[in-house]
Amino acid sequence: MVLKNYLLYLYVESPLHAGGSETEGSVDLPIQREAATGYPVVWGQSLKGALRQFARDAGWGDTDKEGALLDEVFGKMAGGDGDPGVNTTAGLLSVGDAQLLALPVPTLRSTFAWATSALALNRLARKHAYAHTGRDLPVVPQVKETEGVCATAEWHDQGQVLGPCLVKVDHPRKGEANRVAAWAELISKEGIGAEPHMAVPAAKFHDDLLVVGADVMSHLVRECTEHSVRIQLDPRTKTVKQGPFTSEYLPAETLLVSALALREDRGNHARHRERLRELLHGAVLQIGGDETLGKGLVWARLVEAPDE
Amino acid sequence: MTHEAHRRWLALVPRDTVQVRDGRSFDAGAGGVAHTVRPWPSTVAGALVPALGGEPESVRGPVLAQEVDGHWTPHLPVPLDLVRESGREDVWRLRLPEADPGVSSDLAALARPHGIPDLRSLSAPEGAEDTEPLAGLVPGHVLRSYLHGELEDDEGLLSVSDLEQPEDPLSPETRVGLGLDPNTRTAKTGLLYTSTHLRLAEDWAFCAEVTPTPKQHRAVESPAGPVRFGGLSRLADVAPARGLHWPDAPLAYPEGKVLVYVATPAVWERGWLPPLPPNADLVAACVGDPLPVATASPVQDHQHFLRTRTLMWAVPPGSVYYLKFLNPDDAEHWVKQSHRTALGPAARKRLDTAGFGVVLTGVWS
């Protein structure tokens, strides 16, 4: 199977609600999370549906020829003309889960910082490895369970407030390799970009990325999402008709990353690759629920593996 | 002609989660739930085909294995003749009791039509109370001790800590799926469903031992990847798992007593009863609840899918059979041929070469 591999970075522009499957405690509409780690995630099937919709909105389904392209790359829609109970076509594009890479957390200096973990960085490294991007990747820093390491000396502190946690944050001594800074450089370049409209978050990411231990991260991924209490009013009486109910959102400025793979199709591979890049790189997509409330806007950036 | 010398272990590492349907029909919207199972041998064997450029001679697996510092450790289901005392650390190995004229059962009568003259039931040793079967996995070296009869003491007793059982490396994730109307951007009626995905823990992989065809000797050293694995076009990477091996078999079989441990689900012509060598008697067996196994090849068109789908009962892995050969030399000869191979013939063509019914051999007393 000949494949073109990509990494798809998603930089969250407005709070994102990719709805999970079960109510959790006081949250009526929780976001999707991994079972074992509790890390927020956007499931592959949710992301693929959003990408398909975006392609359709971009005109991929407007003509017979373009409609064929939409179905070739993304697969036919469920409930189409195919056999009942069987996927009519899988589509050439495989879309992996968009996993958490860096989460913005409130702090007492610089308003917020991005928290990541050895696990999240290692997953990114693995994505690079199996996508054969050929990138020279920094070593993943090893961090004690309840501590953190920072890219810039300003964050070096015995008691740094990160969300609900008080964390000892270290900074490499003079002469030691600054691995966090190296990761910040790589992620900022690949995932945020250098366009003028992204200059502020890109520069901040260089300075304000922290790699925290597993215990700290497990608290932050639970406590640093946004909760919104909503109601529906009766238009006549102006009293509450439905609710209140609580929705959970991934906050703006979160970074996610997914692995995509485009299978080769007889004679059309180059065209598919070109169209996919045109479609996604630098685009603003909408993912998840509450679209008409302005939620779920994300900046997308594609990292493409060089041809082998 | 066989190509055993070129056998290699390959590791399938899912990039995200794995979803393998259990074969029940599924209609979204009608309380639609897609039930998920652990990947069958045929799921793994089918996934490896594109990585090798065609069907290999045989696949044996899957085995869940963990890689730590470049060293692979296989983990296999706990043998079903090990039972744990409720609420205690004690684990007992079931024993074959001396024939007791005061106790009778119709087990032998039920087995006789199958050509088994004297099937006896296993029982917990004296002193064991309120026992229940164990579940989960044990590492390869623990299973090796079990096969060699070195795991328990003379009384048949060991501790649960001796088993070194890991946490289950597969954690379920319930996911909801929804179909949207692309024009109204609202949920389509009848397209809401729930499915369970399985996420494999870090450093774990589904591994299988592959015997390549002559044309695949190079492909098995550097398999092409990634491959589609399970449902939803999810991808898994394929890589050699060097240093991985099945637990080895004992060299000697006193009194011709051979234990057969089922390492992967087995689908045999006579259901629970494996194909036995003619010079051995089946003395006892400890077989778990039958597994419903569904297989299909959904990659091609729908007609091909309909033609290839099957539903069968399988003997669950972890089941054990106690054989007795009249001659210990015969036992050794049979073990050499059978250890870590698929015991055939299978109930259906190509099931044994797809990894169903792989057995390991050991001793019993």
HADDOCK unambig.tbl for C-alpha pairs under 7 A between the chains (distance, minus, plus):
assign (segid A and resid 1 and name CA) (segid B and resid 50 and name CA) 6.31 0.50 0.50
assign (segid A and resid 20 and name CA) (segid B and resid 175 and name CA) 6.99 0.50 0.50
assign (segid A and resid 20 and name CA) (segid B and resid 176 and name CA) 6.98 0.50 0.50
assign (segid A and resid 21 and name CA) (segid B and resid 174 and name CA) 6.56 0.50 0.50
assign (segid A and resid 21 and name CA) (segid B and resid 175 and name CA) 5.65 0.50 0.50
assign (segid A and resid 21 and name CA) (segid B and resid 176 and name CA) 5.35 0.50 0.50
assign (segid A and resid 34 and name CA) (segid B and resid 173 and name CA) 6.96 0.50 0.50
assign (segid A and resid 35 and name CA) (segid B and resid 171 and name CA) 6.80 0.50 0.50
assign (segid A and resid 35 and name CA) (segid B and resid 172 and name CA) 6.89 0.50 0.50
assign (segid A and resid 35 and name CA) (segid B and resid 173 and name CA) 5.56 0.50 0.50
assign (segid A and resid 36 and name CA) (segid B and resid 171 and name CA) 6.52 0.50 0.50
assign (segid A and resid 53 and name CA) (segid B and resid 182 and name CA) 6.57 0.50 0.50
assign (segid A and resid 85 and name CA) (segid B and resid 26 and name CA) 6.64 0.50 0.50
assign (segid A and resid 85 and name CA) (segid B and resid 27 and name CA) 6.35 0.50 0.50
assign (segid A and resid 90 and name CA) (segid B and resid 233 and name CA) 6.69 0.50 0.50
assign (segid A and resid 94 and name CA) (segid B and resid 233 and name CA) 5.92 0.50 0.50
assign (segid A and resid 94 and name CA) (segid B and resid 234 and name CA) 6.54 0.50 0.50
assign (segid A and resid 96 and name CA) (segid B and resid 16 and name CA) 6.36 0.50 0.50
assign (segid A and resid 96 and name CA) (segid B and resid 234 and name CA) 6.99 0.50 0.50
assign (segid A and resid 97 and name CA) (segid B and resid 16 and name CA) 6.34 0.50 0.50
